Amino acid sequence: MQFHPFCFETIHSEAHMHGRHFSSPFSGTVEDAVTGTASGVMGAYYARYVDQQDKDHWQFVIEQGWEIDKDGFVHVEITKKENTYGVVIAGEAAYVTKQIVSLS
């Protein structure tokens, strides 16, 4: 189970939303520093449920990781065509560790 709370109160003025991502304790991490996939979902959620203007394009900066000293940003672009939303995410990443998982 994972949990991704977010809000519109941000730490950095260039950010539109602030998020955190809590993972299952069985995943090996408790909190992800920056989660691009969840940020994309946040952008689509905003476009669909929060912004009531008749638009077909949105751009956001999502901040995440500040609370665990791993500040990061995800750039999210949303496009709407009829009832379908397209999501593009971009950002920078840092290599942290390599893990090998074996499944029997």
KATA-V848152 format. One record per pair of residues at least 12 apart in sequence whose C-alpha atoms are under 6 Angstrom apart, sorted by the first residue. I is the first residue (numbers start at 0). J is the second residue. If there is no record, write none. Layout:
BEGIN
i=I j=J
i=I j=J
END
This chain:
BEGIN
i=0 j=23
i=1 j=21
i=1 j=22
i=1 j=23
i=2 j=20
i=2 j=21
i=3 j=19
i=3 j=20
i=4 j=18
i=4 j=19
i=5 j=17
i=5 j=18
i=14 j=60
i=14 j=61
i=15 j=59
i=15 j=60
i=16 j=61
i=17 j=61
i=17 j=62
i=17 j=63
i=18 j=63
i=19 j=63
i=32 j=64
i=32 j=69
i=33 j=63
i=33 j=64
i=33 j=71
i=39 j=75
i=55 j=78
i=55 j=79
i=56 j=77
i=56 j=78
i=57 j=76
i=57 j=77
i=58 j=75
i=58 j=76
i=59 j=74
i=59 j=75
i=60 j=73
i=60 j=74
i=61 j=73
i=73 j=89
i=73 j=90
i=74 j=88
i=74 j=89
i=75 j=87
i=75 j=88
END
